[in-house]
Amino acid sequence: MKTYLSLIFVVLLFANSYSYETVRYIYEKSWYLTGELGAEYILNGTFLVNNSQQKILSFNLSEGELISEGENILFYSKGAMDSKNKQITATAKIEILYHPFLSKDYPLDSIPEPKNEMEIQAHTLSDSSSIAKTIILLSEWINGYIEYDLDYSNITSPQEVFDKKKGVCSAYTALFQELISYLGIENRQVSGFSDSLFWQPHAWAQVKIGEEWISVDPTYNQIGILSSDHIKVHVGNNSLSSKDSISSFGGIHTFYSDSEITEYYVHKNPLPIKHEIYLSNGKMELNISNPSEEFIFVPVNIRVSDGWGELFNKIILLAPGEKTTINYYITPDKEIDISYSKIYSIPFILNIMEVESEGQIKYSAQPETDHFTSDFPELNCLPPLFIIPLILFAFFRKG
């Protein structure tokens, strides 16, 4: 007796999904000084970035003033120690919204001949027709190439990062900037904070495409639409330009700073894309379309239970009006003992533009069509009306 497997397609529609968030934070930075009573000082400190993606709504200072240098808002204070220990505080309310849009993409300029392994790698990954696609390829490659390792937190030389393949966020960013600079694409480093279990210092990059600065975080493989827990403190050529400094007259013994971040408002924005999911035997088909008049960076992450499939973590660039299809297949490890008579329910988590959904993919190792051997020649290509007479003729001939 033959058993046939028939699985019905399941369609999930997300017409009213919400994605990237508008978040407001209270950001407080304090500088701590110890020194001789009456000692004079001049304090120059980084504070926050103020631009279209991160807006300073209001601020309050215990002393000093804020100075604007382009997008960088710096803190300046000149005073004297009125006690041996002094705390200076600057507080601001900020609103953060990272968006996924790009008005126009451009081809790469002519690339010089590579002279070393790093340049060869950049040349290999580049897409001459598109700066946007090139930064996607570089970010994805670096994200997989480097192993995040706190024991290598002091490594910032691009060559050393390339050789050792280990480091933290500053290493990911340094290598990305080195490769993207070789390709002739203008870029800069961002210093700030990211909330990964807890708020901690973080570094990422920005790439200039036309007149737009596009955020790129190769540590998390995020482009354009960074998670809203990225707070920018300073943008510049390197991390050295984001350091605080103090000049003293009469004796300042110690000087350090820390920051405290508190979220107080979240608003979820509608997805700028349309997408549908079809589930069948061992397969997820994801259709994504861009109805807007701009390019959109679409991060897609698919995870299934351990041993049932590889992690899918890609950034898709969709041109205005473009559609694309992603096919994800269940691929069980050889170590899993599969029963041909059983239908498995494999849990999955799908994340599109920071919108997370969960479900199950049905999987059976049994083929959907049974095959059997026969003494008759292959008849699949013959019209159906000719099959029955041929079978009857063979039967009566044997009889």
C-alpha positions as CSV (number, residue, x, y, z in Angstrom):
1,M,0.0,0.0,0.0
2,K,1.3,3.4,-1.0
3,T,1.2,6.4,1.3
4,Y,1.1,9.9,-0.2
5,L,2.1,13.0,1.7
6,S,0.0,16.1,1.0
7,L,0.8,19.3,2.8
8,I,-1.3,22.4,2.3
9,F,0.4,25.7,1.7
10,V,-0.1,28.2,4.5
11,V,-0.1,31.9,3.7
12,L,0.7,34.5,6.4
13,L,0.0,38.1,5.5
14,F,1.5,41.0,7.5
15,A,-0.5,43.9,6.1
16,N,-0.4,45.9,9.4
17,S,3.0,45.0,10.7
18,Y,5.1,47.5,12.5
19,S,8.9,47.7,12.4
20,Y,11.6,50.3,13.1
21,E,10.9,52.3,16.2
22,T,11.0,56.0,17.2
23,V,12.5,56.0,20.7
24,R,13.1,58.8,23.2
25,Y,15.8,58.6,25.9
26,I,17.1,60.7,28.7
27,Y,20.8,60.8,28.3
28,E,22.9,62.0,31.2
29,K,26.7,62.4,31.2
30,S,28.7,63.3,34.2
31,W,32.4,64.3,34.6
32,Y,34.1,63.6,37.9
33,L,37.1,65.7,39.0
34,T,39.3,65.4,42.0
35,G,42.0,68.0,42.8
36,E,43.2,70.8,44.9
37,L,40.8,73.4,46.2
38,G,40.8,76.4,43.9
39,A,42.5,74.5,41.0
40,E,41.3,75.9,37.7
41,Y,40.3,73.8,34.8
42,I,39.1,73.8,31.2
43,L,36.9,70.8,30.3
44,N,36.3,69.9,26.7
45,G,34.0,66.9,26.3
46,T,32.0,65.0,23.7
47,F,28.2,65.0,24.4
48,L,25.8,64.0,21.6
49,V,25.2,64.0,17.9
50,N,22.3,66.1,16.6
51,N,21.0,65.3,13.1
52,S,17.9,63.9,11.3
53,Q,18.3,60.4,12.9
54,Q,19.0,61.6,16.4
55,K,17.5,64.9,17.6
56,I,18.2,66.7,20.9
57,L,14.8,67.8,22.2
58,S,16.0,69.6,25.3
59,F,19.0,69.8,27.6
60,N,20.1,70.9,31.1
61,L,23.6,71.7,32.3
62,S,24.9,72.0,35.8
63,E,27.5,74.5,34.4
64,G,29.3,75.3,31.2
65,E,27.8,75.4,27.7
66,L,27.1,73.3,24.6
67,I,29.0,74.1,21.4
68,S,27.9,72.9,17.9
69,E,30.5,71.7,15.5
70,G,28.5,70.4,12.5
71,E,26.5,67.4,13.8
72,N,28.6,67.1,16.9
73,I,27.4,68.8,20.0
74,L,30.4,69.3,22.4
75,F,30.5,70.3,26.1
76,Y,32.7,73.1,27.3
77,S,33.3,74.4,30.9
78,K,35.8,76.7,32.5
79,G,35.9,76.9,36.2
80,A,37.7,76.3,39.5
81,M,37.4,73.5,42.1
82,D,35.2,74.6,44.9
83,S,35.8,71.3,46.8
84,K,38.2,68.5,46.4
85,N,35.6,66.4,44.5
86,K,33.4,67.8,41.9
87,Q,30.7,66.5,39.6
88,I,29.6,68.3,36.4
89,T,26.5,67.0,34.7
90,A,24.9,67.5,31.3
91,T,21.4,66.0,30.6
92,A,19.4,65.8,27.4
93,K,16.2,64.3,26.0
94,I,16.8,62.8,22.6
95,E,14.7,61.2,19.9
96,I,16.1,58.4,17.7
97,L,14.7,57.1,14.4
98,Y,16.9,55.1,12.0
99,H,15.2,54.7,8.7
100,P,15.9,52.2,5.9
101,F,15.6,54.6,2.9
102,L,18.1,55.6,0.2
103,S,17.0,58.2,-2.3
104,K,19.5,57.2,-5.1
105,D,22.2,54.6,-5.6
106,Y,25.4,55.2,-7.5
107,P,28.0,53.0,-9.3
108,L,31.5,52.8,-7.9
109,D,34.3,55.0,-9.3
110,S,37.2,53.2,-10.9
111,I,39.0,51.0,-8.4
112,P,42.8,50.9,-8.3
113,E,44.6,47.6,-8.8
114,P,44.8,45.7,-5.4
115,K,48.3,45.6,-3.8
116,N,47.6,43.3,-0.8
117,E,45.2,40.6,0.5
118,M,42.9,43.1,2.1
119,E,42.5,45.1,-1.1
120,I,42.0,41.9,-3.1
121,Q,39.2,41.0,-0.7
122,A,37.6,44.4,-1.0
123,H,37.9,44.2,-4.8
124,T,36.4,40.7,-4.9
125,L,33.4,41.8,-2.8
126,S,32.7,45.0,-4.6
127,D,29.8,45.5,-7.0
128,S,30.8,48.1,-9.6
129,S,27.2,48.9,-10.4
130,S,26.2,49.8,-6.8
131,I,27.7,51.5,-3.8
132,A,24.7,50.3,-1.7
133,K,25.2,46.6,-2.7
134,T,28.9,46.9,-2.1
135,I,28.5,48.0,1.5
136,I,26.0,45.2,2.1
137,L,28.5,42.6,0.7
138,L,31.3,44.0,2.9
139,S,29.3,44.2,6.1
140,E,28.0,40.7,5.7
141,W,31.5,39.3,5.0
142,I,33.1,41.1,7.9
143,N,30.3,40.0,10.2
144,G,31.0,36.4,9.4
145,Y,34.8,36.8,9.1
146,I,35.6,38.2,12.5
147,E,34.9,36.3,15.7
148,Y,33.8,38.6,18.5
149,D,36.3,38.2,21.3
150,L,36.8,40.5,24.3
151,D,40.3,39.2,24.8
152,Y,41.2,41.1,21.6
153,S,39.5,44.4,22.6
154,N,42.7,46.4,22.1
155,I,43.1,45.4,18.5
156,T,42.1,48.3,16.2
157,S,44.7,48.1,13.4
158,P,42.8,46.9,10.2
159,Q,45.8,44.7,9.2
160,E,45.9,43.1,12.6
161,V,42.2,42.5,12.6
162,F,42.4,41.0,9.1
163,D,45.2,38.7,10.2
164,K,43.8,37.6,13.6
165,K,40.1,37.5,12.6
166,K,39.1,38.5,16.2
167,G,38.1,41.6,18.0
168,V,35.2,43.7,19.2
169,C,33.1,46.5,17.6
170,S,36.0,48.8,17.0
171,A,37.8,46.0,15.1
172,Y,34.8,45.3,12.9
173,T,34.4,49.0,12.2
174,A,38.1,49.6,11.5
175,L,38.3,46.8,9.0
176,F,35.1,47.9,7.3
177,Q,36.4,51.5,7.0
178,E,39.8,50.2,5.6
179,L,38.1,48.2,2.9
180,I,35.5,50.8,2.0
181,S,38.2,53.5,1.8
182,Y,40.2,51.5,-0.7
183,L,37.1,51.3,-2.9
184,G,37.0,55.1,-2.8
185,I,33.8,55.5,-0.8
186,E,33.7,58.3,1.7
187,N,33.1,57.1,5.3
188,R,33.4,58.1,8.9
189,Q,33.3,56.5,12.3
190,V,30.5,56.8,14.9
191,S,31.2,56.5,18.6
192,G,28.4,56.0,21.0
193,F,26.5,53.4,23.0
194,S,24.5,50.3,22.2
195,D,22.2,48.3,24.5
196,S,23.3,44.6,24.3
197,L,22.0,43.2,27.6
198,F,23.2,46.5,29.1
199,W,24.4,49.9,27.8
200,Q,28.0,49.8,26.7
201,P,30.3,51.9,24.5
202,H,30.0,50.9,20.8
203,A,31.4,51.9,17.5
204,W,30.0,51.7,14.0
205,A,30.4,53.5,10.6
206,Q,28.6,55.7,8.2
207,V,29.0,55.7,4.4
208,K,28.2,58.6,2.1
209,I,26.1,57.7,-0.9
210,G,25.4,60.8,-2.9
211,E,24.5,63.4,-0.2
212,E,23.2,60.9,2.3
213,W,25.0,59.3,5.2
214,I,24.0,55.7,5.6
215,S,24.7,54.0,8.9
216,V,26.5,50.6,8.8
217,D,27.1,48.4,11.8
218,P,29.2,45.4,10.7
219,T,29.3,44.0,14.3
220,Y,25.5,43.3,14.1
221,N,25.3,43.4,10.3
222,Q,22.8,46.3,10.3
223,I,22.6,48.9,7.5
224,G,20.3,51.9,7.3
225,I,17.8,50.7,9.8
226,L,20.0,50.2,12.9
227,S,18.2,49.0,16.0
228,S,17.0,52.1,18.0
229,D,19.3,51.3,20.9
230,H,22.3,52.9,19.0
231,I,23.0,56.3,20.6
232,K,25.5,58.5,18.7
233,V,27.9,60.5,20.8
234,H,30.4,61.7,18.1
235,V,31.1,61.3,14.4
236,G,34.6,61.7,13.0
237,N,37.5,60.2,11.2
238,N,38.4,57.9,14.1
239,S,37.8,57.2,17.8
240,L,40.5,59.6,18.9
241,S,38.4,62.6,18.0
242,S,35.7,61.5,20.5
243,K,37.9,61.7,23.6
244,D,37.3,64.1,26.5
245,S,40.1,66.3,27.6
246,I,40.9,68.6,30.6
247,S,43.5,71.2,31.1
248,S,44.3,72.2,34.7
249,F,46.1,75.0,36.4
250,G,47.0,74.3,40.0
251,G,46.4,70.5,40.2
252,I,43.6,68.2,38.9
253,H,44.5,64.7,40.1
254,T,41.9,62.5,38.5
255,F,39.3,62.9,35.8
256,Y,36.8,60.5,34.3
257,S,33.2,60.4,33.0
258,D,30.3,58.0,32.8
259,S,26.9,58.1,31.2
260,E,23.4,56.9,32.2
261,I,20.6,56.2,29.6
262,T,16.9,55.8,30.3
263,E,14.2,55.0,27.8
264,Y,10.9,56.9,28.3
265,Y,8.9,56.7,25.0
266,V,8.5,54.2,22.1
267,H,6.5,54.5,18.9
268,K,6.4,51.7,16.3
269,N,6.3,52.8,12.7
270,P,4.5,51.0,9.8
271,L,6.6,48.7,7.6
272,P,7.5,50.4,4.4
273,I,7.4,47.1,2.5
274,K,4.9,44.4,1.7
275,H,5.6,40.7,2.4
276,E,3.9,37.3,2.3
277,I,5.0,34.0,3.7
278,Y,4.1,30.6,2.2
279,L,4.9,27.4,4.2
280,S,5.0,24.0,2.6
281,N,6.8,20.7,3.3
282,G,10.2,21.7,4.6
283,K,10.2,25.1,3.0
284,M,9.5,28.8,3.7
285,E,8.9,31.1,0.7
286,L,9.2,34.7,1.6
287,N,8.0,37.3,-1.0
288,I,9.0,40.9,-0.4
289,S,8.1,44.0,-2.4
290,N,9.0,47.7,-2.2
291,P,6.0,49.9,-3.0
292,S,7.9,53.2,-2.3
293,E,9.7,55.5,-4.6
294,E,13.1,55.0,-2.8
295,F,15.6,52.2,-2.3
296,I,15.0,50.3,0.9
297,F,17.5,48.2,3.0
298,V,15.6,45.2,4.2
299,P,17.3,43.1,7.0
300,V,16.0,39.5,7.1
301,N,16.8,36.9,9.7
302,I,15.5,33.4,9.8
303,R,16.3,31.0,12.6
304,V,15.0,27.4,13.2
305,S,15.6,24.9,16.0
306,D,19.2,23.7,16.4
307,G,20.1,21.0,13.9
308,W,17.3,21.7,11.5
309,G,18.7,24.4,9.3
310,E,21.3,27.1,8.9
311,L,20.9,30.7,10.1
312,F,19.8,33.1,7.4
313,N,21.0,36.6,8.1
314,K,21.0,38.9,5.0
315,I,20.3,42.5,4.0
316,I,18.3,42.8,0.9
317,L,18.4,46.0,-1.2
318,L,15.1,46.7,-3.0
319,A,14.9,49.3,-5.7
320,P,11.6,51.3,-6.1
321,G,8.9,48.9,-7.1
322,E,11.1,45.9,-7.0
323,K,10.0,42.4,-5.7
324,T,12.1,39.5,-4.6
325,T,11.6,36.0,-3.3
326,I,13.6,34.2,-0.6
327,N,13.4,30.4,-0.3
328,Y,14.5,28.8,3.0
329,Y,14.7,25.1,3.3
330,I,14.8,22.8,6.3
331,T,18.1,20.9,6.2
332,P,18.3,18.5,9.1
333,D,21.8,17.5,10.4
334,K,23.0,14.0,9.7
335,E,23.0,13.3,13.4
336,I,19.2,13.6,13.6
337,D,17.4,10.3,13.4
338,I,14.7,11.0,10.9
339,S,11.6,8.8,10.8
340,Y,10.0,8.5,7.3
341,S,6.6,7.9,8.8
342,K,6.6,11.0,11.0
343,I,5.7,14.7,10.2
344,Y,7.9,17.1,12.2
345,S,6.9,20.6,13.3
346,I,10.0,22.8,13.2
347,P,9.7,26.1,15.2
348,F,11.1,29.2,13.4
349,I,11.6,32.8,14.2
350,L,11.5,35.3,11.3
351,N,12.7,38.9,11.8
352,I,12.1,41.4,9.0
353,M,13.2,45.0,9.7
354,E,13.1,44.4,13.5
355,V,9.6,42.8,13.3
356,E,9.7,39.3,14.8
357,S,7.2,36.6,14.2
358,E,7.1,32.9,15.1
359,G,5.6,29.8,13.6
360,Q,6.3,26.2,12.6
361,I,7.4,24.6,9.3
362,K,6.1,21.1,8.7
363,Y,8.7,18.6,7.6
364,S,8.5,15.0,6.4
365,A,11.4,13.1,4.9
366,Q,9.0,11.0,2.8
367,P,8.9,12.1,-0.9
368,E,5.6,13.6,-2.1
369,T,5.4,11.2,-5.1
370,D,6.1,7.4,-4.9
371,H,8.3,5.9,-7.6
372,F,8.2,2.2,-8.7
373,T,10.0,0.1,-11.2
374,S,8.3,-1.6,-14.2
375,D,9.1,-3.7,-17.2
376,F,7.2,-1.3,-19.4
377,P,9.1,1.5,-21.2
378,E,8.8,5.1,-19.7
379,L,5.3,6.4,-20.6
380,N,5.3,9.7,-18.8
381,C,5.8,11.6,-22.1
382,L,2.9,9.9,-23.9
383,P,-0.6,11.5,-24.1
384,P,-2.9,9.9,-21.5
385,L,-5.3,8.4,-24.2
386,F,-2.5,6.2,-25.5
387,I,-1.6,4.7,-22.1
388,I,-4.7,2.5,-21.5
389,P,-4.7,0.7,-25.0
390,L,-1.0,-0.1,-24.6
391,I,-1.5,-1.6,-21.1
392,L,-4.5,-3.7,-22.3
393,F,-2.6,-5.0,-25.3
394,A,0.3,-6.1,-23.1
395,F,-2.1,-7.8,-20.7
396,F,-3.9,-9.9,-23.3
397,R,-0.7,-10.8,-25.1
398,K,0.7,-12.3,-21.9
399,G,-2.6,-14.1,-21.4
